[in-house]
C-alpha cells in the first residue's frame, strides 16, 4: 500500500518504452525481410508453395537473429553484473 501512496500512476509505465521500441524494430525487420524474400522467390518460381514460405521464414529469422543476438548478449551480461 505504501508504494501506491508514494508513486504516481505514470510510474507503472517507467521503463516500458525501450523494450517496446526494440520489439517494434525487430518486428519491422522480420516482416520486411519475410515479404521481400517471399516476393523474390515468387518471381522466380511463379507460385507460392510451402517451401517458399519456409525459405522466406528462414531468411527473416536469420535477419532477426543477426540483429537481436548481440543486443541480447549485452543485455544478459548486464544482468550478470548485479
Steps between C-alpha positions, in 0.01 A plus 500: 500500500790737564614473138156606384508803729854608410502444123300653218300314238769573239756298697325184376623583150855598592747302294240373256610701196840338422368141486203608289724684255735204481219255431350733242836522325541122499146449369569750222812306402312171518205600283704702252756227441228232479299695241804593293629143498159350422449741209846428362445125515149533360631692197732212420262211575170674400301335775494497879567149630588399852870504422479870410339580834757289683793660316370854555445422868852364534650811342285726720602305810865531404464875451339538844762277658783713358351809663367353824787268600753775585241709684379201702858404581567850628176502695569167668857601584364814669267287713787280616694799630250556778 
